[in-house]
Every structure is written in structure tokens, then in C-alpha cells.
Amino acid sequence: MTSDKPLVIVTRRLPDIVETRMRELFNAELNIGDRPMSQDELADAVKTAQILVPTVTDRIDNAVLSQAGSQLKLIANFGTGVDNIDIETARNRGIIVTNTPGVLTEDTADMTMALILSVPRRLTEGAMLLKSDVSSWEGWSPTWMLGHRIYGKRLGIIGLGRIGQAVARRANAFGLQIHYHNRRRVAEDVEQELDATYWESLDQMLARMDIISVNCPHTPATYHLLSARRLNLLKPTAYIVNTARGEVIDENALARMIDAQEIAGAGLDVFEHEPAINPQLLKNDRVVVLPHMGSATIEGRIEMGEKVIINIKTFLDGHAPPDRVHPAML
């Protein structure tokens, strides 16, 4: 039997409710085993799919896209970031790319704030100590497990977009002073609402902050934005939190500097070479590492899937998808 529904290939498991709806609407080929596709398997997928639904860990590069058949017209990315897709090659081949912006803002901002609290206050270190050897704890002590207060500290946000602004609102409630660096200065009313100070020079901001929160996308312009040189500008008492993309930070330089106590610590939900993580970061007690779970809520994943479906349906109905990605946006 053949189907007049478009062939939609989904590269990873999605929430059941999303997959069920996709099966109702499309000829959806699902990845029930949830095993990441190899580059060869992705290349095979684009040879037959009319619509590809990859995730942020699937590398849809020039080598994959060069194998695409003429029937592939839409890549509906399940994720906000699109650094996993060669947007320029897709455009040249007449393939539209969409993403799922907006729905992960609050979840990611919550996780960012959790790391801002966890690292200076040594929450993970304390929890792990009790779980691994509770007998070593002799009770409360005036000098045991001392961390640092975050109230009154300066938070420097790199990237004051949707997520950066949501982080700023949370941080305001904890008494942090908000500073930011952006490609473009935000509107004056936003600055006033957040009581945020703008720094045109990232270098100057870094040198003055107590905590840095990375909330910018990964693009060619932001690769190693926090290079070894820029990391050296930080105060030795400063902390770094990254819930955006690992490639924004020179991970090896960060690990060396934390080991040398040139940076106080870090809270990392993303890594430069995921799923690989620098072993120095893993073994350092002053680094909190999470397995890329900043947006990992049931509600968020379902809303992402709904956006993917809306983008596909809108495209199939002959209209411009609401979340189309243009090269100029990057």
C-alpha cells in the first residue's frame, strides 16, 4: 500500500503524544529505538524524506545535504538552536529550515538560575558527600562547606535574548545586579524593566563580573567567544554558568584555569564536544556538570513537538512556516 501523506522521517524518539499526532497527520517514520543516526543513516534519510525532523545532536552538514533528493523540501528541527544544520547549503538547495523558538525559555532560565545558585553555594558537592559517605558528616560546623553569597553580586549575561531576559528577571529576585553584553543593545524599556547595564565591550564586562551566564547561540561569530584570552580577564573569584552551547567556551582553557584556581568554578549543562566532556571538569569539585537537561521538561518537549507539527502543516498548506530560519538571523 502507498500513502498520499508526505514521508516525514524523525531522527529520535519524541514524546508519545507528539509521535502519535505525527502518525495521524503524516507518513511518519519514527526512530523507536532512539539510537542516534550515523552520518550515513542521515544521508540515506534525506534521499527519501520529503520532510526531515532532526534534533540538535544530528549533524545535517554539507556532506549529508549533498545526498538529498529533490523531494526534500523542509527540515523541521526539533530544537531552538540550528548550529547542527548547514543553513547556507540548505538554502542553496531550496530546502526550508525551521526551529522551535520560545517554548524553552522558562525551562532553560530555571536551570540557569539553579546553576547560579548551586555553584557558589556548593550544593552538588554537599549532596554528593552525604550520598557517598554520610558517616563522614559529624553535623553542623561554623566553617564546614562554606560557599559564597550571591545577593548583591554582579551577574554578566552574554546574550540578552528571550532566555537571557528570563534569567535576568529571576536573578533580580535574588538581589543580583544585572549587566549584559549583546550583539545589539536591547530596547530602553527592557533595560529599565530588568535594571540592566549594557556593556558594548565584552572584555570590559568580563573583568568586572562575579558571575557570567552564557545565553547566546552558537554561530561562527560566537565559537570560542570565551577564549583563553577572555577567560583570563575574569576575576579569580568569578563563576561561569553555561546553558547555551558548549562551543561558546574554550573548554580546555576553562578546565585548566579552574584547576589552577584562576576561576572559582563553573556550572555547565552543555559541552564543547558532547557527549564527551573534558575529564578535568568531571573530577573537579568546583564544577557542577549536568547532561544537557536545561530544557528537559515534559511540558517543554511536548510544546517543541507541537511547534514542529505546526511548521510542517503550515508548509504543506502552502504557507510560510512561522518559525522559518533565515541565514541573516544567525
C-alpha positions as CSV (number, residue, x, y, z in Angstrom):
1,M,0.0,0.0,0.0
2,T,1.1,3.5,-0.7
3,S,0.2,6.7,1.2
4,D,-0.5,10.1,-0.2
5,K,0.7,11.6,3.1
6,P,4.2,13.1,3.0
7,L,7.1,11.0,4.2
8,V,8.4,12.6,7.4
9,I,11.5,10.9,8.9
10,V,12.0,11.6,12.6
11,T,15.6,11.0,13.8
12,R,15.0,10.4,17.5
13,R,12.2,9.4,19.9
14,L,9.8,12.2,20.7
15,P,7.1,12.3,23.4
16,D,4.4,9.7,22.7
17,I,1.7,12.3,22.2
18,V,3.8,14.1,19.6
19,E,4.7,10.9,17.7
20,T,1.1,9.8,17.7
21,R,-0.1,13.1,16.2
22,M,2.6,12.8,13.6
23,R,1.5,9.4,12.6
24,E,-2.1,10.7,12.3
25,L,-1.1,13.6,10.0
26,F,1.9,12.3,8.1
27,N,3.5,9.1,6.8
28,A,5.9,9.4,9.8
29,E,8.9,7.1,10.0
30,L,9.8,7.0,13.7
31,N,13.0,6.1,15.5
32,I,11.5,3.7,18.0
33,G,14.9,2.5,19.3
34,D,16.1,6.1,19.9
35,R,19.6,5.3,18.7
36,P,21.3,8.3,17.3
37,M,21.6,8.1,13.5
38,S,25.0,7.9,12.0
39,Q,26.0,10.4,9.2
40,D,25.5,7.6,6.6
41,E,22.0,6.9,8.0
42,L,21.2,10.7,7.9
43,A,22.4,10.8,4.3
44,D,20.1,7.8,3.5
45,A,17.2,9.6,5.2
46,V,17.4,12.8,3.1
47,K,17.5,10.7,-0.1
48,T,13.8,9.7,0.5
49,A,12.3,12.0,3.1
50,Q,10.1,14.9,2.0
51,I,10.5,16.4,5.4
52,L,13.2,15.6,7.9
53,V,12.8,16.2,11.7
54,P,16.2,16.1,13.2
55,T,17.3,17.1,16.7
56,V,20.1,19.4,17.9
57,T,22.5,16.5,18.1
58,D,22.1,15.4,14.4
59,R,24.8,17.0,12.2
60,I,23.0,17.9,9.0
61,D,26.1,19.2,7.2
62,N,27.1,19.7,3.6
63,A,28.0,16.1,3.2
64,V,24.6,15.0,4.3
65,L,22.7,17.6,2.3
66,S,24.6,16.9,-0.8
67,Q,22.9,13.4,-0.8
68,A,19.4,14.9,-0.5
69,G,16.9,14.1,-3.2
70,S,14.9,16.8,-4.9
71,Q,11.8,15.8,-2.8
72,L,13.3,17.1,0.4
73,K,11.8,20.5,0.9
74,L,11.7,21.1,4.7
75,I,14.0,20.4,7.6
76,A,11.8,20.9,10.7
77,N,14.4,21.0,13.5
78,F,13.3,19.8,16.9
79,G,15.2,22.4,18.9
80,T,15.8,26.1,19.1
81,G,19.5,26.1,18.0
82,V,20.2,25.3,14.4
83,D,24.0,25.2,14.5
84,N,23.7,21.5,13.7
85,I,22.4,22.4,10.3
86,D,24.3,23.9,7.3
87,I,21.7,26.6,6.7
88,E,23.5,28.1,3.7
89,T,23.7,24.8,1.9
90,A,20.1,24.1,2.7
91,R,19.1,27.5,1.3
92,N,21.1,26.9,-1.9
93,R,19.3,23.6,-2.4
94,G,15.9,25.2,-1.9
95,I,15.3,23.5,1.5
96,I,13.4,25.5,4.1
97,V,14.7,25.1,7.7
98,T,12.5,25.7,10.8
99,N,13.2,25.6,14.5
100,T,11.2,25.7,17.8
101,P,11.9,29.1,19.5
102,G,10.3,30.5,22.6
103,V,8.9,27.3,24.2
104,L,12.1,26.5,26.1
105,T,12.7,30.0,27.6
106,E,11.4,29.5,31.1
107,D,12.7,25.9,31.5
108,T,16.2,26.9,30.4
109,A,16.1,30.0,32.6
110,D,15.1,27.9,35.6
111,M,18.1,25.6,35.0
112,T,20.4,28.6,34.6
113,M,19.3,30.1,37.9
114,A,19.6,26.7,39.5
115,L,23.3,26.5,38.5
116,I,23.9,30.2,39.5
117,L,22.7,29.1,43.0
118,S,24.4,25.7,43.0
119,V,28.0,26.5,42.1
120,P,28.8,29.3,44.6
121,R,26.9,27.5,47.4
122,R,28.4,24.1,46.7
123,L,25.1,22.4,46.6
124,T,26.0,19.4,44.4
125,E,29.3,18.9,46.4
126,G,27.4,18.8,49.7
127,A,24.7,16.5,48.3
128,M,27.2,14.1,46.9
129,L,29.2,14.0,50.1
130,L,26.2,12.8,52.1
131,K,25.2,10.3,49.5
132,S,28.7,8.8,49.1
133,D,29.7,8.8,52.8
134,V,27.2,10.1,55.2
135,S,29.2,8.7,58.1
136,S,31.9,11.3,57.5
137,W,29.5,14.1,58.4
138,E,29.7,15.0,62.0
139,G,27.0,17.6,62.0
140,W,26.8,21.4,61.6
141,S,30.1,23.3,61.9
142,P,30.7,27.1,61.6
143,T,33.4,26.6,59.0
144,W,32.3,23.5,57.0
145,M,31.3,23.6,53.3
146,L,31.5,27.4,53.2
147,G,30.4,28.9,49.9
148,H,29.7,32.4,48.7
149,R,26.6,34.6,48.9
150,I,25.1,35.6,45.6
151,Y,23.0,38.5,46.9
152,G,24.5,41.8,45.7
153,K,26.9,40.2,43.2
154,R,27.2,41.3,39.6
155,L,25.8,38.9,37.0
156,G,27.1,39.4,33.5
157,I,24.7,37.9,30.9
158,I,26.1,37.2,27.4
159,G,23.1,37.3,25.1
160,L,20.1,39.1,26.4
161,G,17.5,37.5,24.2
162,R,14.4,35.6,25.4
163,I,16.3,33.3,27.7
164,G,18.8,35.9,28.9
165,Q,16.0,38.2,29.9
166,A,14.2,35.4,31.7
167,V,17.4,34.7,33.6
168,A,17.7,38.4,34.5
169,R,14.2,38.5,35.9
170,R,14.9,35.5,38.1
171,A,18.3,36.9,39.2
172,N,16.7,40.3,40.1
173,A,14.6,38.5,42.6
174,F,17.7,37.1,44.2
175,G,19.3,40.5,44.5
176,L,21.9,40.2,41.8
177,Q,22.9,43.3,39.8
178,I,22.3,42.7,36.1
179,H,24.8,43.5,33.4
180,Y,24.8,42.3,29.8
181,H,26.7,42.2,26.5
182,N,24.7,41.7,23.3
183,R,25.3,42.0,19.6
184,R,22.8,44.8,19.7
185,R,21.7,46.8,22.7
186,V,18.1,46.0,23.8
187,A,15.3,48.5,23.9
188,E,15.4,51.1,26.7
189,D,12.2,49.8,28.3
190,V,13.7,46.3,28.6
191,E,16.8,47.7,30.2
192,Q,14.7,49.7,32.7
193,E,12.5,46.7,33.5
194,L,15.5,44.5,34.2
195,D,17.6,47.3,35.7
196,A,20.3,46.1,33.4
197,T,23.6,47.8,32.5
198,Y,24.8,47.4,28.9
199,W,28.4,46.8,28.0
200,E,29.4,47.3,24.4
201,S,32.8,45.8,25.2
202,L,32.6,42.1,26.3
203,D,36.2,42.3,27.6
204,Q,35.4,45.2,29.9
205,M,32.3,43.5,31.3
206,L,34.0,40.2,31.9
207,A,36.7,41.8,34.0
208,R,34.1,43.3,36.4
209,M,31.6,40.5,36.9
210,D,31.2,38.0,39.8
211,I,29.1,35.5,37.7
212,I,28.9,35.1,34.0
213,S,25.9,33.4,32.4
214,V,26.3,32.3,28.7
215,N,22.9,32.6,26.9
216,C,23.9,33.3,23.3
217,P,23.5,30.9,20.4
218,H,26.4,29.0,18.8
219,T,27.3,30.6,15.5
220,P,30.6,31.1,13.6
221,A,30.8,34.5,15.4
222,T,30.4,33.0,18.9
223,Y,32.6,30.0,18.6
224,H,35.1,30.2,21.5
225,L,33.7,33.7,22.3
226,L,35.0,33.0,25.7
227,S,38.5,32.1,24.6
228,A,41.6,31.6,26.8
229,R,42.4,35.3,26.4
230,R,38.9,36.3,27.6
231,L,38.8,33.8,30.4
232,N,42.0,35.3,31.7
233,L,40.1,38.6,32.1
234,L,37.8,37.1,34.8
235,K,38.4,37.7,38.5
236,P,39.7,34.6,40.2
237,T,36.6,34.7,42.4
238,A,34.3,34.6,39.4
239,Y,32.0,31.8,38.3
240,I,30.8,30.8,34.8
241,V,27.4,29.2,34.0
242,N,26.6,27.9,30.6
243,T,23.2,26.5,29.5
244,A,23.5,27.7,25.8
245,R,26.1,25.8,23.7
246,G,29.4,24.3,24.8
247,E,31.3,25.6,21.7
248,V,31.0,29.2,23.0
249,I,33.6,28.4,25.6
250,D,37.2,27.1,25.1
251,E,36.5,24.1,27.3
252,N,40.2,23.0,27.7
253,A,41.2,26.5,28.7
254,L,38.3,26.7,31.2
255,A,39.3,23.3,32.8
256,R,42.9,24.4,33.1
257,M,42.0,27.7,34.8
258,I,39.6,26.2,37.3
259,D,42.2,23.6,38.2
260,A,44.7,26.4,38.7
261,Q,42.1,28.3,40.8
262,E,42.3,31.2,38.3
263,I,38.5,30.9,38.1
264,A,36.4,30.0,41.1
265,G,34.1,27.4,39.4
266,A,31.6,26.6,36.7
267,G,28.1,25.3,36.2
268,L,27.8,23.5,32.8
269,D,24.8,22.0,31.2
270,V,26.5,21.9,27.7
271,F,29.9,20.9,26.5
272,E,32.1,21.6,23.5
273,H,32.4,18.1,22.3
274,E,29.1,16.5,23.5
275,P,28.7,13.8,24.7
276,A,32.4,13.8,25.5
277,I,33.4,16.0,28.5
278,N,36.8,17.2,29.5
279,P,37.9,14.8,32.3
280,Q,39.4,17.7,34.3
281,L,35.9,19.2,34.5
282,L,34.3,15.9,35.7
283,K,36.7,15.4,38.6
284,N,36.8,19.0,39.9
285,D,34.5,19.5,42.9
286,R,34.1,23.2,41.9
287,V,32.4,22.3,38.7
288,V,28.8,21.3,38.5
289,V,28.1,19.3,35.3
290,L,24.6,18.3,34.0
291,P,23.8,16.1,31.0
292,H,22.3,18.8,28.7
293,M,19.0,18.9,30.6
294,G,18.3,22.6,30.7
295,S,15.1,22.2,28.6
296,A,14.3,18.7,29.8
297,T,10.7,19.1,31.0
298,I,7.7,17.1,29.7
299,E,5.8,20.3,29.0
300,G,8.7,21.8,27.1
301,R,9.3,18.7,24.9
302,I,5.6,18.5,24.0
303,E,5.5,22.1,23.1
304,M,8.6,21.7,20.9
305,G,6.8,18.8,19.1
306,E,3.7,20.9,18.6
307,K,5.8,23.6,17.0
308,V,7.4,21.1,14.7
309,I,4.0,19.9,13.6
310,I,2.7,23.4,13.1
311,N,5.7,24.3,11.0
312,I,5.2,21.1,8.9
313,K,1.4,21.6,8.5
314,T,1.8,25.3,7.6
315,F,4.4,24.4,5.0
316,L,2.3,21.6,3.5
317,D,-0.7,24.0,3.3
318,G,1.4,26.3,1.0
319,H,2.2,29.0,3.6
320,A,5.5,30.2,5.1
321,P,6.2,28.3,8.3
322,P,6.0,30.6,11.3
323,D,9.5,29.5,12.6
324,R,11.5,29.6,9.4
325,V,15.2,30.2,9.9
326,H,17.0,32.7,7.6
327,P,20.8,32.9,7.3
328,A,20.6,36.6,8.3
329,M,19.2,35.6,11.7
330,L,22.4,33.8,12.6
